[in-house]
Every structure is written in C-alpha cells, then in structure tokens.
C-alpha cells in the first residue's frame, strides 16, 4: 500500500512539474497566439521576429505576423469587414488614432502599467498615445527614429577634400562644389508603394521646423496653417534648391527618384566612383545600408551630420518618428505582448541589431551596436525642439495628398502654386472628419 501510494504521489508531482514547465516555455498549445500586422519586411521583419522570440519562448504565445507596405488600405478594409488583427504596429500614429476615434481599438490602461510607462518613457511619447485626451491610452510606442540626418561616406569626402558643413550656407556651397566637379551632390529616392513620397516629405518637415519654427509647424500639422502660406511655400522652394533646376542636383533625375525604392537610396553613394555624395534619411536607414552591403562599417564607410539649421532662432530642432501600437482585440495574449513591447528588454533586442532607437529610456547606450546609433539616440535625448513627424500626424487624406504633391513637385517644380492650392482644398475637408 505504501509503495502504491508513493508511486501515485510521484506521478502527480511529475505531472505538475511538466505542466508548469510547458506553461513557462511554450510547450502547450493552450497558450494561444497573437495576430500582428505591420509594415516591416526583410531585415526589419527578421529583427521584429527576433524581438518576439523570447516572448514566445517564455509564454508559449505564438506570433502570427503579416507584413504589408499598404497598411492604411489593408487595415482599413480589415476593420470595416470586422476582421482586424489583434495588434497593429504603424509608422503613422494618425492611422491608429482614426480607429481610436471610431471606437475600433481598445484602451491599453489595463494592459500596461501606465505609471511605470511614464517613468521609463518620455512624456512626449506617452502623450502621443493619448490622442483623444480622455485619460485613456490607445497607443504605445516601441522604437523611434530621428530624422533630418545627412549621410555621407567619409572616405569619399576625404578623397575630395570636402568638409562637413556646419551651416546652411556651407551646405549650399558644398552642393555647388560637388556639382561643379561633375557629380550630382544628392541621392534621393521616394518610391514606397502606396506610400510613395514620404521620403521627400521628410525634407519638407525638417525645413519647415528649422526655417519657420515650432509654432508654424504645429499649426501646419493641425490644419490651420495653409499650404499656400508664405512659410510653407518657402519650405517647398528651399527643397527645390536641393533638387536643383530640373532635378540637376540629384542622381538619376526625377524618373530615377520617383521609381527607385526608398531603401536603395544609398546604393549610388557607395558605388565606385560615387554617383552622389550625400543623402537625407532617418536613423533607421543604416540597416538598409548594411543589408545591401554587409561589408559596410558605421563610422568608416558611412557617417552623418544633422541637417544644418536654417534659422539660428530655432537651433537644435529635430523631427522624430516612432512605431506605434494599438490593440483591436482585447485578449490575454495581446495584452501580454503589448506590455512586453514597452520593456527595455524587448526594445534592446532590435537596438542591438541596428536601425532602431529605443523609446524606453532604460535601454543602455552600450546596447547600441555602433557609435553612430549611440549618437542618434543622444540626439533624441538632447534635442531642444522635438516635433513628431508632421505628415504622419495629419489626417490620412491630407497625408496622402501631401505625398502625391511632392511627387508632382519633383517631376515639375513649376507647378508649385497649383500643387499648394490643391493641398489647401484637401486641407479644408480632411480635418472635418
């Protein structure tokens, strides 16, 4: 009898142990899954899957990931059909804000510890997650990028005796010098499927903020600063100075600019001999550099300097952007994943792989893989005037029209007045919905 009782006790104990291990390591099918839609493909998708692997390993919750470059259309149609994902990550918080206004996403106050979030994340990012100003958190941000960075190859600069410009005038002088030597100064590419044009809008946002300041910038985002206003028109004209007459300052001309994927912007700059010497892109572009050419080394083969100030009155202004998340289905699994994505441990995984900056302030600077990414992270921390990406914060119709207007401008700068008038018309209706 004692032997039989002992055997039964051991069996029960082992069963409990195996059940606990299965729950902790994902060995049970009952842990469930989370359906996620985002825009990341290629190396970025691989980085995201690396982020969620420890989550799956520890919880058993599987991630069903779907990538689309046409996220606005796909997500809108899915929501309308009653078939949204559990979670969506978007490069534009405005898209998810629209769903919040429609009551289509779930408040995250019960999914995350808001007090802890406020301690680990700058107030700017928390405030952006509360777009309805009703005390509810509808979005969280996981990673960020700083925009307005001018990338160049230090070896090419050294070979030509070019100095890194420290003012707008010296940038213009360098542009003239490069062009006079027979090479186009700039590489610009703007193709991104249905979102084509956004890389050109990055130029415009930085120029508006640096040239006319945060008040004009905020009114522009809010739809109260007309596109035909002198300040916004001046920004377009300044961008035109970069493009040059008939896009003569840009490698490949307008057709190449419009047809080439944004991620391939650096390819001509790293050619031998170089076909351009500078490009403007956010901090994430380094992952595209190294994906195309793994031999490239940060600091040696590519470096950056911030776009020089256009007005000393607004020194230190930078545009930033980030990846925002919203929850469409309130499941235990989705809530656990959202909470995980706010942690320093989760954000550090992508940081270590390069191409992303952490929103969580507790991520150690030593986690950044190179000196350039550390410098980018410090820019976000030290920026005196930080504003979120303007077109990403505009209504969808306005954002799309702005991107389309920039494509038209690149093709024919003489159409500027008609482009701006058309954007005023869109502005008058886009902010009413």
HELIX and SHEET records of a PDB file:
HELIX    1   1 UNK A    2  UNK A   25  1                                  24    
HELIX    2   2 UNK A   29  UNK A   31  5                                   3    
HELIX    3   3 UNK A   42  UNK A   59  1                                  18    
HELIX    4   4 UNK A   71  UNK A   80  1                                  10    
HELIX    5   5 UNK A   93  UNK A  101  1                                   9    
HELIX    6   6 UNK A  114  UNK A  120  1                                   7    
HELIX    7   7 UNK A  123  UNK A  128  1                                   6    
HELIX    8   8 UNK A  154  UNK A  160  1                                   7    
HELIX    9   9 UNK A  168  UNK A  180  1                                  13    
HELIX   10  10 UNK A  193  UNK A  195  5                                   3    
HELIX   11  11 UNK A  198  UNK A  222  1                                  25    
HELIX   12  12 UNK A  230  UNK A  243  1                                  14    
HELIX   13  13 UNK A  245  UNK A  247  5                                   3    
HELIX   14  14 UNK A  253  UNK A  259  1                                   7    
HELIX   15  15 UNK A  262  UNK A  264  5                                   3    
HELIX   16  16 UNK A  283  UNK A  285  5                                   3    
HELIX   17  17 UNK A  286  UNK A  292  1                                   7    
HELIX   18  18 UNK A  312  UNK A  314  5                                   3    
HELIX   19  19 UNK A  332  UNK A  341  1                                  10    
HELIX   20  20 UNK A  344  UNK A  353  1                                  10    
HELIX   21  21 UNK A  365  UNK A  367  5                                   3    
HELIX   22  22 UNK A  371  UNK A  382  1                                  12    
HELIX   23  23 UNK A  391  UNK A  393  5                                   3    
HELIX   24  24 UNK A  396  UNK A  411  1                                  16    
HELIX   25  25 UNK A  413  UNK A  415  5                                   3    
HELIX   26  26 UNK A  416  UNK A  430  1                                  15    
SHEET    1   A 6 UNK A  62  UNK A  67  0                                        
SHEET    2   A 6 UNK A  33  UNK A  38  1                                        
SHEET    3   A 6 UNK A  87  UNK A  90  1                                        
SHEET    4   A 6 UNK A 317  UNK A 327 -1                                        
SHEET    5   A 6 UNK A 140  UNK A 146 -1                                        
SHEET    6   A 6 UNK A 357  UNK A 358 -1                                        
SHEET    1   B 5 UNK A  62  UNK A  67  0                                        
SHEET    2   B 5 UNK A  33  UNK A  38  1                                        
SHEET    3   B 5 UNK A  87  UNK A  90  1                                        
SHEET    4   B 5 UNK A 317  UNK A 327 -1                                        
SHEET    5   B 5 UNK A 385  UNK A 388  1                                        
SHEET    1   C 4 UNK A 186  UNK A 187  0                                        
SHEET    2   C 4 UNK A 278  UNK A 281  1                                        
SHEET    3   C 4 UNK A 149  UNK A 152 -1                                        
SHEET    4   C 4 UNK A 303  UNK A 306 -1                                        
END                                                                             
